[in-house]
Amino acid sequence: MEKFDKSNPYNPNTKPQDPKKAVISFLIFVVVAVFIVVKCGCSNDEENKVKTYDKIDALTHAQIYIKSKLKSPASAEFEGGADGVIKINDTTFTVMGTVDSQNSFGAMLRSNYSCKVIFHPKTDTHDIENVIIQ
């Protein structure tokens, strides 16, 4: 006669599991899952803080953009600084300044530029509009 291993789930001689244990195990699993979902869904104070921007942020983003539009970006030398930045509101700035850069013949030219930098704090992105380089 064959001997059956009682720990084998395919053994016809094993007892079925107690339904109360299965229900209790399921309830414990549900409680733990709900706790994890609630805990992960909560945000801390740092996530709720809205990023603030200043004139230097606007100037930096404007200069990067203006530099990318020049014939020789590596030769760009910006004059002025934060003095040419006007804060319109907490997220919008107008930036004006001058930049010296090489033209396609290698001669250094001075150009005036102006643009509007608009920050979007919720997505931590920005737009640059009304760009003028003369």
DSSP file (Angstrom, degrees, kcal/mol; ACC not computed):
  #  RESIDUE AA STRUCTURE BP1 BP2  ACC     N-H-->O    O-->H-N    N-H-->O    O-->H-N    TCO  KAPPA ALPHA  PHI   PSI    X-CA   Y-CA   Z-CA
    1    1 A M              0   0    0      0, 0.0     2,-0.2     0, 0.0     0, 0.0   0.000 360.0 360.0 360.0 143.7    0.0    0.0    0.0
    2    2 A E        -     0   0    0      1,-0.0     2,-0.5     0, 0.0     0, 0.0  -0.491 360.0-136.0 -78.8 144.4    1.2    3.5   -0.8
    3    3 A K        -     0   0    0     -2,-0.2     2,-0.4     2,-0.0    -1,-0.0  -0.853  17.6-145.7 -98.1 135.6    2.0    6.0    1.9
    4    4 A F        -     0   0    0     -2,-0.5     2,-0.6     7,-0.0     3,-0.0  -0.836  11.6-128.7-103.5 137.0    0.7    9.5    1.4
    5    5 A D    >   -     0   0    0     -2,-0.4     3,-1.2     1,-0.1     6,-0.2  -0.728  13.8-150.3 -80.0 122.1    2.5   12.6    2.6
    6    6 A K  T 3  S+     0   0    0     -2,-0.6    -1,-0.1     1,-0.3     9,-0.1   0.715  94.1  58.2 -70.6 -19.7    0.1   14.6    4.7
    7    7 A S  T 3  S+     0   0    0      7,-0.1    -1,-0.3     3,-0.0    -2,-0.0   0.600  82.4 101.2 -84.1 -10.1    1.8   17.9    3.7
    8    8 A N    X   -     0   0    0     -3,-1.2     3,-1.6     1,-0.1     6,-0.2  -0.625  67.6-148.2 -75.5 124.1    1.2   17.2    0.0
    9    9 A P  T 3  S+     0   0    0      0, 0.0    -1,-0.1     0, 0.0     5,-0.1   0.705  96.6  57.8 -68.1 -17.8   -1.9   19.3   -1.2
   10   10 A Y  T 3  S+     0   0    0      3,-0.0    -2,-0.1     2,-0.0    -3,-0.0   0.433  77.3 115.8 -90.0   0.3   -2.8   16.5   -3.7
   11   11 A N    X   -     0   0    0     -3,-1.6     3,-1.5    -6,-0.2    -7,-0.0  -0.578  59.2-150.9 -72.3 121.1   -3.1   13.9   -1.0
   12   12 A P  T 3  S+     0   0    0      0, 0.0    -1,-0.2     0, 0.0    -6,-0.0   0.661  92.5  62.1 -68.1 -13.6   -6.7   12.7   -0.8
   13   13 A N  T 3  S+     0   0    0     -8,-0.1     2,-0.2     2,-0.1    -7,-0.1   0.442  79.3 107.2 -92.1  -0.3   -6.3   12.0    2.9
   14   14 A T  S <  S-     0   0    0     -3,-1.5    -7,-0.1    -6,-0.2    -8,-0.0  -0.497  73.9-114.8 -79.7 150.6   -5.6   15.6    3.9
   15   15 A K        -     0   0    0     -2,-0.2     3,-0.1    -9,-0.1    -1,-0.1  -0.559  31.9-108.7 -79.8 144.4   -8.2   17.5    5.8
   16   16 A P        -     0   0    0      0, 0.0    -1,-0.1     0, 0.0     2,-0.0  -0.408  45.0 -94.0 -68.3 152.3   -9.7   20.6    4.1
   17   17 A Q        -     0   0    0      1,-0.1     3,-0.0    -2,-0.1     0, 0.0  -0.314  42.7 -98.5 -68.3 150.7   -8.6   23.9    5.6
   18   18 A D     >  -     0   0    0      1,-0.2     4,-1.6    -3,-0.1     3,-0.5  -0.550  26.3-143.1 -68.3 124.1  -10.8   25.5    8.2
   19   19 A P  H  > S+     0   0    0      0, 0.0     4,-2.2     0, 0.0     5,-0.2   0.802  99.1  60.4 -62.5 -27.8  -13.0   28.2    6.4
   20   20 A K  H  > S+     0   0    0      2,-0.2     4,-2.6     1,-0.2     5,-0.2   0.905 103.5  50.0 -65.3 -40.1  -12.7   30.5    9.5
   21   21 A K  H  > S+     0   0    0     -3,-0.5     4,-2.6     1,-0.2    -1,-0.2   0.900 110.1  50.6 -64.5 -39.7   -8.9   30.6    9.1
   22   22 A A  H  X S+     0   0    0     -4,-1.6     4,-2.3     2,-0.2    -2,-0.2   0.913 111.8  47.0 -64.7 -42.2   -9.3   31.4    5.4
   23   23 A V  H  X S+     0   0    0     -4,-2.2     4,-2.5     2,-0.2    -2,-0.2   0.920 113.3  48.3 -65.7 -44.1  -11.7   34.3    6.2
   24   24 A I  H  X S+     0   0    0     -4,-2.6     4,-2.3     2,-0.2    -2,-0.2   0.914 112.1  49.4 -63.2 -42.9   -9.5   35.6    8.9
   25   25 A S  H  X S+     0   0    0     -4,-2.6     4,-2.3     1,-0.2    -1,-0.2   0.913 111.5  49.4 -62.1 -42.7   -6.4   35.5    6.6
   26   26 A F  H  X S+     0   0    0     -4,-2.3     4,-2.4     2,-0.2    -2,-0.2   0.915 110.8  49.5 -63.3 -43.4   -8.3   37.2    3.9
   27   27 A L  H  X S+     0   0    0     -4,-2.5     4,-2.5     2,-0.2    -2,-0.2   0.896 110.3  50.3 -63.9 -40.5   -9.5   40.0    6.3
   28   28 A I  H  X S+     0   0    0     -4,-2.3     4,-2.4     2,-0.2    -1,-0.2   0.923 110.6  50.3 -62.5 -43.3   -5.9   40.5    7.6
   29   29 A F  H  X S+     0   0    0     -4,-2.3     4,-2.6     1,-0.2    -2,-0.2   0.920 111.0  48.6 -60.1 -44.5   -4.7   40.8    4.0
   30   30 A V  H  X S+     0   0    0     -4,-2.4     4,-2.7     2,-0.2     5,-0.2   0.915 111.2  49.7 -63.5 -44.0   -7.4   43.4    3.1
   31   31 A V  H  X S+     0   0    0     -4,-2.5     4,-2.3     1,-0.2    -1,-0.2   0.922 113.0  46.5 -62.0 -44.7   -6.6   45.5    6.2
   32   32 A V  H  X S+     0   0    0     -4,-2.4     4,-2.3     2,-0.2    -2,-0.2   0.917 112.9  49.8 -64.5 -42.7   -2.9   45.5    5.5
   33   33 A A  H  X S+     0   0    0     -4,-2.6     4,-2.4     2,-0.2    -2,-0.2   0.916 111.5  48.2 -63.1 -43.4   -3.5   46.3    1.8
   34   34 A V  H  X S+     0   0    0     -4,-2.7     4,-2.6     1,-0.2     5,-0.2   0.912 110.7  51.9 -63.5 -42.2   -5.8   49.2    2.7
   35   35 A F  H  X S+     0   0    0     -4,-2.3     4,-2.6    -5,-0.2    -2,-0.2   0.919 110.6  47.9 -59.8 -44.7   -3.3   50.5    5.2
   36   36 A I  H  X S+     0   0    0     -4,-2.3     4,-2.5     2,-0.2     5,-0.2   0.923 112.5  48.4 -64.3 -44.4   -0.5   50.5    2.6
   37   37 A V  H  X S+     0   0    0     -4,-2.4     4,-1.8     2,-0.2    -2,-0.2   0.921 114.3  45.8 -62.8 -44.1   -2.7   52.2    0.0
   38   38 A V  H  X S+     0   0    0     -4,-2.6     4,-1.0     2,-0.2    -2,-0.2   0.918 113.5  49.3 -65.6 -43.1   -3.7   54.9    2.5
   39   39 A K  H  < S+     0   0    0     -4,-2.6     3,-0.4    -5,-0.2    -2,-0.2   0.898 114.0  44.8 -65.0 -41.0   -0.2   55.5    3.8
   40   40 A C  H  < S+     0   0    0     -4,-2.5    -1,-0.2     1,-0.2    -2,-0.2   0.803 109.6  56.9 -73.3 -28.2    1.2   55.8    0.2
   41   41 A G  H  < S+     0   0    0     -4,-1.8    -1,-0.2    -5,-0.2    -2,-0.2   0.697  88.0  92.5 -76.4 -19.3   -1.6   58.1   -0.8
   42   42 A C     <  -     0   0    0     -4,-1.0     2,-0.3    -3,-0.4    -3,-0.0  -0.514  67.4-146.7 -76.4 143.1   -0.9   60.6    1.9
   43   43 A S        -     0   0    0     -2,-0.2     2,-0.1     2,-0.0    -2,-0.1  -0.823   8.6-131.4-108.8 151.1    1.5   63.4    1.0
   44   44 A N    >>  -     0   0    0     -2,-0.3     4,-1.0     1,-0.1     3,-0.6  -0.393  33.3 -95.6 -92.5 176.5    3.8   65.1    3.4
   45   45 A D  H 3> S+     0   0    0      1,-0.2     4,-0.9     2,-0.2     3,-0.3   0.827 119.9  60.7 -62.4 -34.0    4.3   68.8    3.9
   46   46 A E  H 34 S+     0   0    0      1,-0.2     3,-0.5     2,-0.2    -1,-0.2   0.866 103.0  51.1 -64.9 -34.9    7.2   69.1    1.5
   47   47 A E  H <4 S+     0   0    0     -3,-0.6    -1,-0.2     1,-0.2    -2,-0.2   0.803 107.6  54.0 -70.9 -27.5    5.1   67.9   -1.4
   48   48 A N  H  < S+     0   0    0     -4,-1.0    -1,-0.2    -3,-0.3     2,-0.2   0.639  85.0 103.0 -81.8 -14.4    2.4   70.5   -0.6
   49   49 A K  S  < S-     0   0    0     -4,-0.9     2,-0.5    -3,-0.5    -3,-0.0  -0.501  70.1-135.6 -71.3 134.4    4.9   73.4   -0.7
   50   50 A V        -     0   0    0     -2,-0.2    72,-0.1     1,-0.0     2,-0.1  -0.791  24.0-116.1 -90.9 129.9    4.7   75.4   -3.9
   51   51 A K        -     0   0    0     -2,-0.5     2,-0.3    70,-0.3    73,-0.1  -0.379  27.9-146.8 -65.3 139.2    8.0   76.2   -5.4
   52   52 A T        -     0   0    0     -2,-0.1     2,-0.3    69,-0.0    39,-0.1  -0.797   8.2-151.5-107.1 153.6    8.8   79.9   -5.4
   53   53 A Y        -     0   0    0     37,-0.6     2,-0.2    -2,-0.3    39,-0.1  -0.902   8.6-167.1-125.1 150.7   10.9   81.6   -8.1
   54   54 A D     >  -     0   0    0     -2,-0.3     4,-1.8    37,-0.1     3,-0.2  -0.684  42.6 -86.9-127.5-176.5   13.1   84.7   -8.1
   55   55 A K  H  > S+     0   0    0      1,-0.2     4,-2.7    -2,-0.2     5,-0.2   0.846 123.2  56.6 -62.5 -35.5   14.8   87.0  -10.6
   56   56 A I  H  > S+     0   0    0      2,-0.2     4,-2.7     1,-0.2    -1,-0.2   0.900 105.0  51.8 -65.7 -40.0   17.9   84.8  -10.8
   57   57 A D  H  > S+     0   0    0      2,-0.2     4,-2.3    -3,-0.2     5,-0.2   0.939 112.7  45.7 -59.2 -46.9   15.8   81.8  -11.8
   58   58 A A  H  X S+     0   0    0     -4,-1.8     4,-2.4     1,-0.2    -2,-0.2   0.919 113.3  49.3 -63.5 -44.2   14.1   83.8  -14.6
   59   59 A L  H  X S+     0   0    0     -4,-2.7     4,-2.7     2,-0.2     5,-0.2   0.921 110.7  50.4 -61.6 -44.8   17.5   85.2  -15.8
   60   60 A T  H  X S+     0   0    0     -4,-2.7     4,-2.2     1,-0.2    -2,-0.2   0.934 112.9  44.6 -60.6 -48.3   19.1   81.8  -15.9
   61   61 A H  H  X S+     0   0    0     -4,-2.3     4,-2.0     1,-0.2    -1,-0.2   0.881 113.8  50.7 -66.1 -37.5   16.3   80.2  -17.9
   62   62 A A  H  X S+     0   0    0     -4,-2.4     4,-3.0    -5,-0.2     5,-0.2   0.930 110.6  48.7 -64.9 -44.9   16.2   83.2  -20.3
   63   63 A Q  H  X S+     0   0    0     -4,-2.7     4,-2.7     1,-0.2    -2,-0.2   0.890 109.7  51.9 -64.3 -39.2   19.9   83.2  -20.9
   64   64 A I  H  X S+     0   0    0     -4,-2.2     4,-1.6    -5,-0.2    -1,-0.2   0.925 113.8  44.5 -61.5 -43.2   19.9   79.4  -21.6
   65   65 A Y  H  X S+     0   0    0     -4,-2.0     4,-0.8     2,-0.2    -2,-0.2   0.942 114.4  47.2 -67.2 -47.6   17.1   80.0  -24.1
   66   66 A I  H >< S+     0   0    0     -4,-3.0     3,-1.2     1,-0.2     4,-0.4   0.910 109.7  54.8 -60.6 -42.6   18.7   83.0  -25.8
   67   67 A K  H >< S+     0   0    0     -4,-2.7     3,-1.2     1,-0.3    -1,-0.2   0.882 103.0  56.1 -58.2 -39.6   22.0   81.2  -26.0
   68   68 A S  H 3< S+     0   0    0     -4,-1.6    -1,-0.3     1,-0.2    -2,-0.2   0.702 104.9  53.9 -68.1 -18.1   20.4   78.3  -27.8
   69   69 A K  T << S+     0   0    0     -3,-1.2    -1,-0.2    -4,-0.8    -2,-0.2   0.475  89.1  99.2 -94.5  -3.4   19.2   80.7  -30.5
   70   70 A L  S <  S-     0   0    0     -3,-1.2     4,-0.1    -4,-0.4    33,-0.1  -0.445  78.1-124.8 -84.3 158.0   22.6   82.3  -31.3
   71   71 A K  S    S+     0   0    0      1,-0.3    32,-0.1    31,-0.2    -1,-0.1   0.870 110.0  25.0 -65.6 -37.8   24.8   81.3  -34.3
   72   72 A S  S >  S+     0   0    0     30,-0.6     3,-1.5     1,-0.1    30,-0.5  -0.731  70.0 176.0-129.3  82.2   27.7   80.6  -31.9
   73   73 A P  G >  S+     0   0    0      0, 0.0     3,-1.4     0, 0.0    -1,-0.1   0.812  78.0  61.9 -58.6 -31.7   26.3   79.7  -28.4
   74   74 A A  G 3  S+     0   0    0      1,-0.3    -7,-0.0    -4,-0.1    -2,-0.0   0.762 100.8  53.7 -67.6 -23.2   29.7   78.9  -27.0
   75   75 A S  G <  S+     0   0    0     -3,-1.5    -1,-0.3    27,-0.1     2,-0.1   0.455  80.4 127.9 -89.6   0.4   30.8   82.5  -27.6
   76   76 A A    <   -     0   0    0     -3,-1.4     2,-0.4    -4,-0.3    25,-0.2  -0.343  32.5-179.4 -66.7 131.7   27.9   84.1  -25.7
   77   77 A E  E     -A  100   0A   0     23,-2.3    23,-2.8    -2,-0.1     2,-0.3  -0.966  15.3-150.5-130.8 114.8   28.8   86.6  -23.0
   78   78 A F  E     -A   99   0A   0     -2,-0.4     2,-0.3    21,-0.2    21,-0.2  -0.652   7.6-158.1 -90.8 140.8   25.8   88.1  -21.2
   79   79 A E  E     +A   98   0A   0     19,-2.5     2,-0.9    -2,-0.3    19,-0.6  -0.723  59.0  24.0-108.0 160.6   25.9   91.6  -19.7
   80   80 A G  S    S-     0   0    0     -2,-0.3     2,-0.4    17,-0.1    17,-0.1  -0.757  70.1-155.2  95.8-107.7   23.8   93.1  -17.0
   81   81 A G    >   -     0   0    0     -2,-0.9     3,-1.7     1,-0.1    -2,-0.1  -0.946  59.8 -14.6 128.0-151.6   22.3   90.5  -14.6
   82   82 A A  G >  S+     0   0    0     -2,-0.4     3,-1.5     1,-0.3    -1,-0.1   0.609 117.1  79.7 -67.6 -11.5   19.3   90.5  -12.4
   83   83 A D  G 3  S+     0   0    0      1,-0.3    -1,-0.3     3,-0.0    -3,-0.1   0.791  89.7  55.6 -64.9 -25.4   18.9   94.3  -12.8
   84   84 A G  G <  S+     0   0    0     -3,-1.7    12,-2.3    12,-0.1     2,-0.5   0.241  89.3  96.3 -91.0  14.3   17.3   93.6  -16.2
   85   85 A V  E <   -B   95   0A   0     -3,-1.5     2,-0.5    10,-0.2    10,-0.2  -0.906  54.6-164.9-109.7 129.3   14.6   91.4  -14.7
   86   86 A I  E     -B   94   0A   0      8,-3.1     8,-2.7    -2,-0.5     2,-0.6  -0.955  15.0-140.2-113.6 124.5   11.2   92.7  -13.8
   87   87 A K  E     +B   93   0A   0     -2,-0.5     6,-0.2     6,-0.2     3,-0.1  -0.743  22.0 176.3 -85.3 118.4    8.9   90.6  -11.6
   88   88 A I        -     0   0    0      4,-2.4     2,-0.2    -2,-0.6     5,-0.2   0.889  68.5 -30.3 -87.4 -46.5    5.3   90.8  -12.9
   89   89 A N  S    S-     0   0    0      3,-1.6     3,-0.4     0, 0.0    -1,-0.3  -0.826  86.1 -65.9-151.9-167.1    3.9   88.3  -10.3
   90   90 A D  S    S+     0   0    0     -2,-0.2   -37,-0.6     1,-0.2     3,-0.0   0.747 132.4  23.6 -62.9 -23.6    5.1   85.3   -8.4
   91   91 A T  S    S+     0   0    0      1,-0.1    28,-3.2   -39,-0.1     2,-0.4   0.413 110.7  73.8-123.7   0.4    5.5   83.2  -11.5
   92   92 A T  E     + C   0 118A   0     -3,-0.4    -4,-2.4    26,-0.2    -3,-1.6  -0.969  50.7 170.9-126.2 131.5    6.0   85.7  -14.4
   93   93 A F  E     -BC  87 117A   0     24,-2.5    24,-2.9    -2,-0.4     2,-0.5  -0.974  25.7-142.1-135.5 147.2    9.1   87.7  -15.2
   94   94 A T  E     -BC  86 116A   0     -8,-2.7    -8,-3.1    -2,-0.3     2,-0.5  -0.957  22.4-162.0-107.0 129.2   10.2   90.0  -18.0
   95   95 A V  E     +BC  85 115A   0     20,-3.0    20,-2.0    -2,-0.5     2,-0.4  -0.944  12.6 173.5-117.2 130.3   13.9   89.6  -18.8
   96   96 A M  E     + C   0 114A   0    -12,-2.3     2,-0.3    -2,-0.5    18,-0.2  -0.987  18.7 117.7-133.2 143.6   15.9   92.2  -20.8
   97   97 A G  E     - C   0 113A   0     16,-2.2    16,-2.8    -2,-0.4     2,-0.3  -0.975  50.0 -91.5-176.5-171.5   19.7   92.4  -21.4
   98   98 A T  E     -AC  79 112A   0    -19,-0.6   -19,-2.5    -2,-0.3     2,-0.4  -0.921  25.4-165.8-124.9 152.6   22.5   92.3  -23.9
   99   99 A V  E     -AC  78 111A   0     12,-2.6    12,-2.7    -2,-0.3     2,-0.5  -0.998  10.3-150.3-139.0 134.3   24.6   89.5  -25.2
  100  100 A D  E     +AC  77 110A   0    -23,-2.8   -23,-2.3    -2,-0.4     2,-0.3  -0.896  34.3 150.0-100.4 130.7   27.9   89.5  -27.1
  101  101 A S  E     - C   0 109A   0      8,-2.4     8,-3.1    -2,-0.5     2,-0.2  -0.985  45.7 -94.7-155.6 162.4   28.4   86.6  -29.5
  102  102 A Q  E     - C   0 108A   0    -30,-0.5   -30,-0.6    -2,-0.3     6,-0.2  -0.550  32.7-142.7 -80.5 143.0   30.0   85.7  -32.7
  103  103 A N    >   -     0   0    0      4,-2.4     3,-1.6    -2,-0.2    -1,-0.1  -0.247  44.4 -80.3 -88.2-171.5   28.1   85.8  -36.0
  104  104 A S  T 3  S+     0   0    0      1,-0.3    -2,-0.1     2,-0.1    -1,-0.0   0.666 132.4  53.0 -68.7 -14.4   28.6   83.3  -38.8
  105  105 A F  T 3  S-     0   0    0      2,-0.2    -1,-0.3     0, 0.0     3,-0.1   0.462 119.1-108.0 -96.0  -3.2   31.8   85.1  -39.9
  106  106 A G  S <  S+     0   0    0     -3,-1.6     2,-0.3     1,-0.3    -2,-0.1   0.405  74.6 135.3  93.7  -2.0   33.4   85.0  -36.5
  107  107 A A        -     0   0    0      1,-0.1    -4,-2.4    -5,-0.0     2,-0.4  -0.599  58.8-117.0 -81.0 141.0   32.9   88.8  -35.7
  108  108 A M  E     -C  102   0A   0     -2,-0.3     2,-0.4    -6,-0.2    -6,-0.2  -0.634  36.2-175.4 -79.0 130.3   31.6   89.6  -32.2
  109  109 A L  E     -C  101   0A   0     -8,-3.1    -8,-2.4    -2,-0.4     2,-0.5  -0.947  20.9-134.8-125.5 147.1   28.3   91.4  -32.2
  110  110 A R  E     -C  100   0A   0     -2,-0.4     2,-0.4   -10,-0.2   -10,-0.2  -0.888  26.3-176.7-101.5 130.4   26.2   92.9  -29.4
  111  111 A S  E     -C   99   0A   0    -12,-2.7   -12,-2.6    -2,-0.5     2,-0.4  -0.958  20.0-137.9-125.6 144.7   22.5   92.1  -29.4
  112  112 A N  E     -C   98   0A   0     -2,-0.4    22,-3.0   -14,-0.2     2,-0.3  -0.783  26.8-174.0 -93.8 144.3   19.7   93.2  -27.1
  113  113 A Y  E     +CD  97 133A   0    -16,-2.8   -16,-2.2    -2,-0.4     2,-0.3  -0.965  12.9 177.1-137.0 156.2   17.2   90.6  -26.0
  114  114 A S  E     +CD  96 132A   0     18,-2.0    18,-2.7    -2,-0.3     2,-0.3  -0.977  10.2 155.9-152.4 151.0   14.0   90.5  -24.1
  115  115 A C  E     -C   95   0A   0    -20,-2.0   -20,-3.0    -2,-0.3     2,-0.5  -0.977  37.4-113.5-164.2 167.4   11.5   87.8  -23.2
  116  116 A K  E     -CD  94 129A   0     13,-2.9    13,-2.8    -2,-0.3     2,-0.5  -0.956  23.9-157.9-112.7 128.5    8.9   86.7  -20.8
  117  117 A V  E     -CD  93 128A   0    -24,-2.9   -24,-2.5    -2,-0.5     2,-0.5  -0.933   8.3-171.4-108.7 123.3    9.5   83.8  -18.5
  118  118 A I  E     -CD  92 127A   0      9,-2.9     9,-2.7    -2,-0.5     2,-0.3  -0.963   7.6-155.6-118.7 119.4    6.5   82.0  -17.1
  119  119 A F  E     - D   0 126A   0    -28,-3.2     7,-0.2    -2,-0.5   -66,-0.1  -0.690   6.9-155.5 -93.9 146.4    7.0   79.4  -14.4
  120  120 A H  E >>> - D   0 125A   0      5,-3.2     5,-1.5    -2,-0.3     4,-1.2  -0.874   9.5-172.4-119.5  94.3    4.4   76.6  -13.7
  121  121 A P  T 345S+     0   0    0      0, 0.0   -70,-0.3     0, 0.0    -1,-0.1   0.823  78.6  59.0 -61.4 -35.5    5.0   75.5  -10.0
  122  122 A K  T 345S+     0   0    0      1,-0.2    -2,-0.0   -72,-0.1     0, 0.0   0.860 121.2  26.3 -65.5 -33.7    2.7   72.5  -10.0
  123  123 A T  T <45S-     0   0    0     -3,-0.7    -1,-0.2     2,-0.1     3,-0.1   0.443 102.4-127.8-105.8  -2.3    4.6   70.8  -12.9
  124  124 A D  T  <5 +     0   0    0     -4,-1.2     2,-0.2     1,-0.2    -2,-0.1   0.906  69.3 119.9  53.5  46.5    8.0   72.5  -12.2
  125  125 A T  E   < -D  120   0A   0     -5,-1.5    -5,-3.2     2,-0.0     2,-0.3  -0.752  46.5-152.3-126.4 176.0    8.2   73.6  -15.8
  126  126 A H  E     -D  119   0A   0     -7,-0.2     2,-0.3    -2,-0.2    -7,-0.2  -0.983   4.9-146.5-148.4 159.3    8.5   77.0  -17.5
  127  127 A D  E     -D  118   0A   0     -9,-2.7    -9,-2.9    -2,-0.3     2,-0.5  -0.940   8.0-150.3-123.3 149.5    7.6   78.7  -20.8
  128  128 A I  E     +D  117   0A   0     -2,-0.3     2,-0.3   -11,-0.2   -11,-0.2  -0.985  26.6 171.7-122.1 122.3    9.5   81.5  -22.6
  129  129 A E  E     +D  116   0A   0    -13,-2.8   -13,-2.9    -2,-0.5    -2,-0.0  -0.758  48.5  29.0-126.2 167.8    7.4   83.8  -24.7
  130  130 A N  E    S-     0   0A   0     -2,-0.3     2,-0.4   -15,-0.2    -1,-0.2   0.868  72.5-174.7  51.9  47.0    7.7   87.1  -26.6
  131  131 A V  E     +     0   0A   0     -3,-0.2     2,-0.4   -16,-0.1   -16,-0.2  -0.582   7.9 178.6 -78.6 128.3   11.4   86.5  -27.4
  132  132 A I  E     +D  114   0A   0    -18,-2.7   -18,-2.0    -2,-0.4     2,-0.4  -0.994   8.1 178.5-130.7 125.7   13.1   89.4  -29.2
  133  133 A I  E      D  113   0A   0     -2,-0.4   -20,-0.2   -20,-0.2    -2,-0.0  -0.980 360.0 360.0-126.4 117.5   16.7   89.4  -30.2
  134  134 A Q              0   0    0    -22,-3.0   -21,-0.2    -2,-0.4    -1,-0.1   0.343 360.0 360.0-126.3 360.0   18.0   92.5  -32.1
